[in-house]
Amino acid sequence: MTTPEIKGFCPGALRPMQSGDGIVVRIRPFNGRLRRAQADGIATLAAAHGNGMIDLSSRGNIQIRGVTEESYAGLIEGLRRMSLLDATPEIESRRNILVTPFWQTGDETEALAAALTDEMVAEGAPQVPHKFGFAVDTGKLPVLQTASADIRLERDAGGGLILVPDGSTSGKPVTSETVIAQALDLAKWFLKNRDSYSRMNQVIADGATLPPGYFVPRQAQTYVPAPGYTPLGAIVGLAFGQLPVETLAGLAKQGGLRMTPWRMILVESARNLPDVDGVITDPADPLLRVVACTGAPACSQGLAETRSVASEIAPHLGVDQMLHVSGCAKGCAHPKPAPLTVTATAHGYDLIRNGRASDPADQTGLTLQDIIKAL
Ligand code: SF4
């Protein structure tokens, strides 16, 4: 029997994490894509071995929740049969590669993502920290700049490939032949210069001098993710990035699925917005402007429920208001400042304007009704 190696951080499938509602098993789909049979298979496995709920992470990974020590081995065996696992926990941790969901079969993005994957799973790959990751964002315009990554592959205004250390406003010109080797060199540079830091933007913010060549201005992201049609298929939203297994199975009937870091899924080739329970198809739905972590009781550190509270507040938000509801001051779901943050405490909710979940509150000890009045 496969025994789970339970850690308290950054779960994978082979290195899962214990949470308040059981073991969390995180799957990293290759190139962010699930074939229909894989998506349907994950739904079946999550129903049989988990609690029937699936999360889409902020890096486009899939988390099966509520797994038990007894059910873990069967789940892993099923995932392995569908070619969704890496060889070892170490390789799984290093293969932290986010890919623009708009890649097309046979295009340069697909080839670069495959080449980078091959290098990062190989023996001798840079031993980067577990949260360190790459973004292959090589469509004409960048779409992943708000997603977490440390080394980014993008295009400059002229369409040339550039390599970007996260936190830098400029990149280094590279070619499709040189970019992967240069990305690995940049990862090694990070390892040499990181001191106690775990992320590239911390090293850049601390004033480290990059190697020569990082002088090409980046394009600023203008793309705003939203449910709707794209040339590749239809994008649907998921409240809080969560979906029951029935919703995943329903989407799998419509086409292959591309995971995104936006709490949205792109359904390949869908000509109509899928009529599946549990998805958001209206780009004006206020739930798209609400971020909420797992909260209590599913997260053992949560001091109160988060998602039911967020659902109650959502209809009262103004059209330009964005809300983050956090089950504790850790702020996992949105580590950055938000216009409105509600943080659960042992004595009601704190309301923080333009800050993080851990920042000093503008108002404390609030009830749900107090928060709605204060908006
Ligand atoms: S912010 Fe707190 S309650 Fe929410 S998921 Fe993170 S640790 Fe749990």
Residues whose N, C-alpha, C, O or C-beta is under 5 A from the ligand:
A	BS01	SF4	C293 T294 G295 C299 Q301 G302 S326 G327 C328 K330 G331 C332
